[in-house]
Amino acid sequence: MAPSHVLKCCQKVLAWVPVAFIALVVAWSYYAYVVELCVFTISSTAEKVVYLVVFHLSFVMFVWSYGKTIFTSPATPSNEFCLSKADKEQYEKEERPESQQEILRRAAKDLPIYTTTASRAIRYCDRCQLIKPDRCHHCSACDVCVLKMDHHCPWVNNCVGFSNYKFFLLFLMYSLLYCLFVAATVLQYFIKFWTLCRRKAAENCPKNELPDTHAKFHVLFLFFVAAMFFISILSLFSYHCWLVGKNRSTIETFRAPTFRNGPDKNGFSLGCSKNLREVFGDEKKYWLLPIFTSLGDGCNFPTRLVIMDPEQLAVSSQNEPAKSSVANQSFPTRPLSESQNRLLSSDCQWVETGPEEENVKSGFCNTF
C-alpha cells in the first residue's frame, strides 16, 4: 500500500513538469522582451511604449486563459446519474451481463441519454459507479468521469472538457497571438543582431550598428522560440476551430457516438452558428474573455435527430446523416428527468425539447 501511495505522489508531481516548463519559458520570454529588448535595445521611446502596451495586453490575456484552463476543475456528472444503493448492490451481485444491463436500463429510463456503446449497451463506468451522460468519458489520469471530455492535456495537467473547453480555445488563440506579436516585433532586431554577428566575424562592424551586448543572445533566441511555438500551436488551434464548427470532441472524431439509428459523427451538430454558441454562449461581448459562458449543463445536449418514418430510419441506419431543422432547438437547462428516455423505450420517437423549454439557457461555472 505504501509503495503504491508513493508512486501516485510521484506521478502527481511529475505531471506538473510540462506546466512548469511552459511557465519558465513564458517568464523568460517576458524578461527577454521587456528588459533586454525594450529597455536595453530599442532606442525610440514611442516604439517602446507601443510595444510594451500591446505586449502586456496579449501577455495578460494569455496567462489568464492559461490559468483558467489549468485550475478549472473538470465537470462531473450530477448525482442522479449514480445508481441507488439498492441498484448498486443488485448490480454487483449479478454475474450475467444481460441482467446487469437490465438493471442499468431500469435506472436510466428517466435520464436524458441518447447514446450507447457500440454494442447497444448502457454506458456505465465501473470505476465511478455511475451511468455516463452523453459525451461523458472516464479520464484515467484524473480518475473521474468528465462531462463532454475532449482530451487530457499534459501541458495544462488537466482534462479539457465542458467546464474549460472555452478557456482552452482562448488559451490557444492568445498564445498564438502572443507568439506572433513577439516574433513580428523582434524580427527586425533579430536581423540586425544576426548581421552584427557576421560583420563582427569579418571585422567589418560599423560604429552605428546595435551594441554587442548580452541582449543579443536573448533577442536571437526569443525569435526562434516564438516562431517555433507559433507554428506548432497554429495547427492545433486550427484543428480545434474545425471541431467547434462540427460540434465534435477529439474523442468523437476518432470514435463516433452511437445513437438509436447507429453511429453518427454529426449527431450533435446543429449548424456552425449554433455550434459556436454552444461553446461560447449567446453574449458575444464575453466571447474573448476567459469567463464561463457555455450553454447547457454538460449532462445533456440537443441533437439533430428528429422523428423519422421507417424508410428514413432504414437510410440513417446505413450511416447516412438524417436531415433535420434545428432552428427552434433550445439548450436544456437540466436533465429531462420528467420525460421518458427516448433511446431505451421501444415505442418512443426521437424528438427534441418541447415548446415549454424554448429560449431557456443555463450557466455552469467552475472557477479557481
TORSE-483762 format. One line per 3 residues: number of its first residue (from 1); for each residue x, z, y negated of C-alpha. Coordinates in steps of 0.001 Angstrom, whole numbers, plus 524288, in hexadecimal, padded with zeros to 5 digits. Example, Ala and Ser with C-alpha at 12.3 -4.5 7.8 and 13.67 -1.06 7.14 Angstrom:
! TORSE-483762
1) 8300C:81E78:81194 ~ 83566:81BE4:80424
***
This chain:
! TORSE-483762
1) 80000:80000:80000 ~ 80ADF:803AD:7F693 ~ 812BB:7F70E:7F85B
4) 8063D:7EF33:7F65F ~ 80364:7F68A:7E9CA ~ 8113D:7F436:7E4E1
7) 81033:7E5CC:7E83F ~ 80393:7E47C:7E077 ~ 809DB:7EB37:7D4D0
10) 81566:7E1F1:7D57B ~ 80C40:7D648:7D626 ~ 804D7:7DB09:7CA2F
13) 8117A:7DCA2:7C299 ~ 816C4:7CF57:7C6B5 ~ 809E2:7C8FB:7C2DC
16) 80D0B:7CC15:7B4A7 ~ 81A2D:7C4EB:7B50F ~ 81477:7B790:7B0FE
19) 80CF6:7BE1C:7A5DD ~ 81945:7C542:7A176 ~ 820BE:7B85F:7A1CA
22) 816AB:7B1BA:79910 ~ 816A2:7BD6B:78FDC ~ 82577:7BCD2:78E89
25) 82554:7AE2C:78BF5 ~ 81AB3:7AFBB:781AB ~ 821F1:7BB25:77B2F
28) 82E90:7B35B:77ACA ~ 82784:7A758:7755C ~ 821E4:7AFC9:76A86
31) 82F78:7B4D4:766E8 ~ 835C3:7A770:767D3 ~ 82B87:7A0CC:75F6D
34) 82931:7AB31:75514 ~ 836E4:7B0C6:7538C ~ 8407E:7A676:757FB
37) 83925:79A79:7533E ~ 830E0:79EAC:7479D ~ 839C0:7A945:7421E
40) 84789:7A46B:74513 ~ 84609:795B0:7464C ~ 83B48:7907A:73D69
43) 83F2A:790AB:72F18 ~ 8326B:78C2A:728DD ~ 82985:7979D:7256A
46) 81D24:78F64:725A6 ~ 8207E:78A30:73314 ~ 8230F:797FD:737F7
49) 815D7:79CF2:73322 ~ 80E1C:791B7:7390E ~ 81520:792C2:74618
52) 813A2:7A184:746DB ~ 8051C:7A178:7439C ~ 80190:7971E:74DA1
55) 80AC9:79CF4:757B4 ~ 80500:7AA99:756B5 ~ 7F724:7A553:75757
58) 7F9D5:79E19:76406 ~ 801F6:7A974:7693B ~ 7F725:7B37D:76706
61) 7ECBA:7AB08:76D75 ~ 7F5BA:7A836:778E8 ~ 7F92C:7B689:77B40
64) 7EB08:7BAD9:77949 ~ 7E582:7B15A:7834E ~ 7F0B2:7B40B:78CBF
67) 7EE48:7C2A9:78BEB ~ 7DFB5:7C102:78E23 ~ 7E251:7B89A:79A17
70) 7EB70:7C2CD:79FC9 ~ 7E3E7:7CF42:79D0B ~ 7D5C7:7CAF1:79EC2
73) 7D180:7D045:7ABE1 ~ 7CBD3:7C66C:7B57F ~ 7BCFB:7C6CC:7B5D7
76) 7B7BC:7CB98:7C2EB ~ 7AA2C:7CA5B:7C935 ~ 79FAF:7D42D:7C567
79) 79B0D:7DEAB:7CED3 ~ 78F09:7D717:7D32D ~ 79804:7CDF7:7DACE
82) 79CE1:7D96A:7E2EA ~ 7961E:7DC77:7EFB9 ~ 78DF9:7E8BB:7F08C
85) 79360:7F3CE:7F8B4 ~ 789E5:7F0EB:803CD ~ 78CDB:7E244:803C5
88) 79B62:7E4EA:80336 ~ 79AE3:7EDF9:80F01 ~ 7928E:7E459:8168B
91) 79B93:7D912:812CB ~ 7A78C:7E068:817A5 ~ 7A0EA:7E3E8:82485
94) 79CF0:7D5F0:8277D ~ 7A6DF:7CDDB:82EE4 ~ 79FAF:7C0E7:82F6F
97) 7A1E3:7B84B:82363 ~ 793C2:7B395:8242F ~ 78EAC:7C17B:82302
100) 797DB:7C461:817CC ~ 79345:7B82E:810B6 ~ 7851F:7BC4E:81290
103) 78833:7C942:80BE1 ~ 78EEA:7C221:800B3 ~ 78397:7B893:7FF2B
106) 779FF:7C3B1:7FE53 ~ 78251:7CAA7:7F435 ~ 7846D:7BE39:7EC51
109) 77673:7B962:7EBDC ~ 77458:7BE92:7DDFA ~ 781BA:7BAD6:7D8C6
112) 7846B:7AE92:7D094 ~ 78CE7:7A7FF:7DAD2 ~ 78D84:79927:7DB4F
115) 799F0:796F1:7E333 ~ 79E5C:79A11:7F109 ~ 7AA61:7982A:7F947
118) 7AD1A:78AE4:7FF2D ~ 7A65A:78F90:80BAB ~ 79A0E:79374:803EC
121) 79CEA:7A1F5:8052D ~ 79AFE:7AC26:7FA8C ~ 7A791:7AE1D:7F2F9
124) 7AB51:7BC38:7F5CC ~ 7B7E1:7C36C:7F26A ~ 7BBC6:7CCEB:7FD1F
127) 7C64F:7D29A:7F45D ~ 7BD51:7D60E:7E8F7 ~ 7B13C:7D731:7F1B8
130) 7A84C:7CF35:7E924 ~ 7A10B:7C253:7E912 ~ 7A892:7B8E6:7E090
133) 7A15E:7B31A:7D4EF ~ 7A2CC:7A490:7D296 ~ 7B087:7A0A2:7CE45
136) 7B5BA:7AE26:7D1A4 ~ 7C1EE:7AF63:7DA17 ~ 7CA80:7BA5C:7DEFB
139) 7D815:7BB20:7D8EE ~ 7E223:7C06C:7E26B ~ 7EB87:7C3AE:7D74D
142) 7E1A3:7CB9B:7CF76 ~ 7DA62:7CFF3:7DBDE ~ 7CCFF:7CE07:7D592
145) 7C25E:7C3C3:7D58C ~ 7C342:7BC7D:7C89C ~ 7B791:7B5E6:7C22B
148) 7B97D:7A749:7C014 ~ 7C77A:7A880:7C498 ~ 7D043:79D4D:7C071
151) 7DD8C:7A1D0:7C552 ~ 7E6FE:7AD2F:7C516 ~ 7F159:7AA68:7BAD5
154) 7FEA4:7B104:7BC99 ~ 80238:7AE17:7AE6E ~ 7F783:7B753:7A9CB
157) 7F789:7C00A:7B5F6 ~ 7E8D0:7BF20:7B65A ~ 7DDAA:7B774:7BC28
160) 7D81F:7ACD1:7B38B ~ 7C968:7AD02:7B4F5 ~ 7BC8E:7AEE1:7ADF3
163) 7C0FC:7BA0B:7A52A ~ 7CD7B:7B3CC:79FF8 ~ 7CCC2:7A527:7A26F
166) 7CA43:7A25E:7940B ~ 7D5FD:7AAD2:7907F ~ 7DE59:7A366:79A44
169) 7DA7E:79650:79461 ~ 7DD77:79B33:786A2 ~ 7EA66:7A0A2:78B78
172) 7EE27:7932C:7907D ~ 7E991:78C96:78404 ~ 7F08E:795CA:77AA4
175) 7FCFC:795FB:782C4 ~ 7FCA3:7871A:7824C ~ 7FB09:78720:7737C
178) 80574:791AC:7721E ~ 80F6E:789C3:779D7 ~ 80BC9:77D35:772D3
181) 80D54:78343:7655B ~ 81A4D:789A4:768BD ~ 81FE3:77D47:76EC0
184) 81B39:774A1:76380 ~ 82095:77D48:758A7 ~ 82D5D:78038:75F94
187) 82FFD:771FC:762EF ~ 836A1:76E30:75618 ~ 83FAF:779F7:756B0
190) 8421F:77789:7650C ~ 846E5:769E4:76184 ~ 84F47:76EFF:75664
193) 8559A:77983:75EBA ~ 857AA:76FFA:769D9 ~ 85E1C:7667B:7605F
196) 86635:771A9:75AE0 ~ 86B44:774F6:76869 ~ 86F5B:766F5:76AF3
199) 875C9:76553:75D9F ~ 87CF4:77216:75F1C ~ 88256:76D67:76BEB
202) 886FA:7611D:764FD ~ 88C33:76958:759AA ~ 883E7:76166:7504A
205) 87A4B:76B96:74B5D ~ 875DF:769CB:73D24 ~ 87552:77606:734D8
208) 8670C:77427:7312F ~ 8626F:77532:73F4F ~ 85BCA:7816B:744C8
211) 864DE:78D14:746B5 ~ 86A3A:78F07:75458 ~ 86449:79C5E:75740
214) 85E7B:7A343:7630A ~ 85135:79DC7:75ED2 ~ 85599:790E3:76492
217) 85411:795DF:77280 ~ 84679:79B6F:76FF8 ~ 84185:78F18:76955
220) 846AC:78615:773EE ~ 8416A:78E62:77EF9 ~ 8346D:790D7:777FC
223) 8317A:78256:77781 ~ 8345F:78068:785E5 ~ 82BFC:78C0A:789F7
226) 8207E:7883C:78141 ~ 820BC:77A18:785F3 ~ 821BD:77E2F:79435
229) 81642:787B0:7936F ~ 80E24:77DDD:78BB2 ~ 80F82:77381:7963D
232) 80C59:77CEB:7A155 ~ 800A9:78333:79A80 ~ 7FAFD:77628:7961A
235) 7F7FC:771D5:7A403 ~ 7F1EB:77F00:7A790 ~ 7E990:77F76:79B4A
238) 7E4E6:77178:79D5B ~ 7E115:774BA:7AB4D ~ 7D90B:78094:7A742
241) 7D263:778E2:79C61 ~ 7CE1A:76F60:7A6E9 ~ 7C93A:77AC5:7AF3F
244) 7C11C:78018:7A3E8 ~ 7BB01:772C7:7A1A9 ~ 7B73E:77218:7B016
247) 7B359:78098:7B0F1 ~ 7BC3B:782EF:7BC82 ~ 7C63D:78D34:7BFD9
250) 7D366:78A31:7C5E3 ~ 7CE51:78F47:7D2E8 ~ 7C22C:786A8:7D233
253) 7CAA2:77AC3:7CFA0 ~ 7D14E:77C51:7DCBC ~ 7C572:781BE:7E409
256) 7B829:77D4A:7DF2E ~ 7AD6D:787B8:7DF57 ~ 7A353:785EB:7EA1C
259) 79527:7858C:7E5A4 ~ 788B8:78402:7ED7B ~ 78AB2:77553:7ED99
262) 79916:77613:7F145 ~ 7A5EB:77692:7E9BF ~ 7A4BA:7723B:7DBA3
265) 7B075:77331:7D2A4 ~ 7A7A4:7705B:7C6EF ~ 79D1E:77A24:7CA96
268) 79F82:782E9:7BED4 ~ 7A201:77807:7B502 ~ 797B8:7773A:7AA3B
271) 79E46:76CCC:7A1FC ~ 7AA92:76DDB:799D4 ~ 7A3FF:77449:78E0D
274) 79D03:77EC5:795EC ~ 7A901:78105:79E55 ~ 7B0E2:7838A:79210
277) 7A69F:78CFF:78CF1 ~ 7A682:79454:799C3 ~ 7B4D3:79803:797B8
280) 7B5B3:79910:788DF ~ 7A7E3:79D2B:7853B ~ 79DD1:7982E:77B90
283) 7A453:79C88:76EE6 ~ 7AF26:792ED:76BB0 ~ 7B516:79BDE:7617F
286) 7BA26:7A478:76C98 ~ 7BF40:7999C:77548 ~ 7CD52:79A72:77086
289) 7CDD4:7A94F:7708A ~ 7D17D:7B11F:77CC2 ~ 7C46C:7B83C:77C8A
292) 7BB5D:7B7DE:78847 ~ 7B024:7AE79:785A5 ~ 7ADD8:7A830:792F2
295) 79FB4:7A695:79713 ~ 79987:7AD82:7A295 ~ 79D44:7B96C:7AA8D
298) 7A694:7B321:7B449 ~ 79DDF:7B645:7BFF4 ~ 79530:7AA43:7BF60
301) 79630:79D01:7B900 ~ 78C7D:79214:7B5F6 ~ 78DE3:78658:7BEDD
304) 78A89:77801:7BD9F ~ 782A6:7782B:7CA42 ~ 773DE:776D8:7C8CC
307) 767FB:77405:7D14A ~ 76A26:76819:7D9CB ~ 761B1:76086:7E337
310) 765F9:75E69:7F172 ~ 76C3A:75132:7EE6F ~ 77457:756E4:7E36A
313) 777E6:76266:7EC0B ~ 77D01:75923:7F685 ~ 78507:751DA:7EC6C
316) 78AF1:75E1F:7E694 ~ 78E5A:76336:7F41C ~ 797CA:757C7:7F4E1
319) 79F3C:75DDA:7E977 ~ 79950:7550D:7DF13 ~ 796CB:75CE6:7D2C2
322) 78899:75F5F:7CF59 ~ 783FA:75A7F:7C233 ~ 77D2E:76478:7B9D7
325) 779AF:767BE:7ABF5 ~ 77FC4:7743D:7A6EC ~ 77B54:77389:798E4
328) 772C5:77FA4:799E3 ~ 77B7C:787D6:7A2CE ~ 77F17:79537:79DEF
331) 78998:79EB2:7A1C6 ~ 783BE:7AA2C:7A962 ~ 786AC:7B76D:7A38F
334) 785A4:7BEEF:7B03B ~ 7847A:7BC76:7BEE3 ~ 77703:7B740:7C25C
337) 773C6:7C2FF:7CADE ~ 7651D:7C114:7C912 ~ 76528:7B353:7CEA4
340) 766EF:7AF1A:7DCA6 ~ 7742D:7A9B5:7E071 ~ 7732B:79AEB:7DF49
343) 77D8E:79864:7E95D ~ 779A4:7A167:7F473 ~ 76B01:79F1C:7F462
346) 76627:79408:7FCF7 ~ 75A75:79092:7F498 ~ 7604C:791B5:7E70C
349) 764D6:786DF:7DE23 ~ 770B5:78503:7D5A1 ~ 76BA3:78860:7C835
352) 77286:78E17:7BCC5 ~ 76ED6:798DF:7B366 ~ 760C7:79993:7AEC3
355) 75B59:79832:7A11B ~ 75B9A:7A6C0:79EE4 ~ 76A69:7A675:7A018
358) 76CD0:79BAB:7962A ~ 7758F:79DF3:78A7D ~ 77B04:7AA75:79038
361) 78944:7ADBC:78FB4 ~ 79122:7B993:79387 ~ 79EA3:7BE5F:7906C
364) 7A838:7C4F5:7995B ~ 7B47E:7CA32:79325 ~ 7C05E:7D01A:7996E
367) 7CA32:7D442:78F4B ~ 7D706:7DB41:79064
***
